[in-house]
């Protein structure tokens, strides 16, 4: 068995704690993202455009945070694999949870995209069937040449 110094052990423990904290934080962000997507789905069904727009902005913020965390997690994960080639108790469980959450998020994204497409088709059909109530009315501008065509400019 390989013996390691106190300093190396302390570094490994700090690395493990940091990696675990990052994974838990990322799991929390994915849960937030999933909640936003689920409520966005409800607003899409209701046709509440303002709420969908605000949820889309919130979604973009959360995605930016998740991608920022990914950039930090990747090098730490490499260091973790180098320090613990066989893995460590809680980390594989956290990674599995994250994978499941990503799949749920992707599934909810597909569902929301399909709902949005349906709503857009519905709106397009409503616009096609929309008729202008004033289009057949009498207007000065759409009458024939019965109106005066010459102007007398004498003083």
Buried (B, 14 or more C-beta within 10 A) or exposed (E): EEEEEEEEEEBBEEBBEBBBEBBBBBBEBBBBBBEBBBBBBEBBEEEBEEBBEBBEEBBEEBBEBBEEBEEBBEEBBEBBEEBBEEEEEEBEEBBEBBEEBBEBBEEBBEBBEEBBEEBEEEEEEEEEEEEEEEEEEEEEEEEEEEEEEEEEEEE
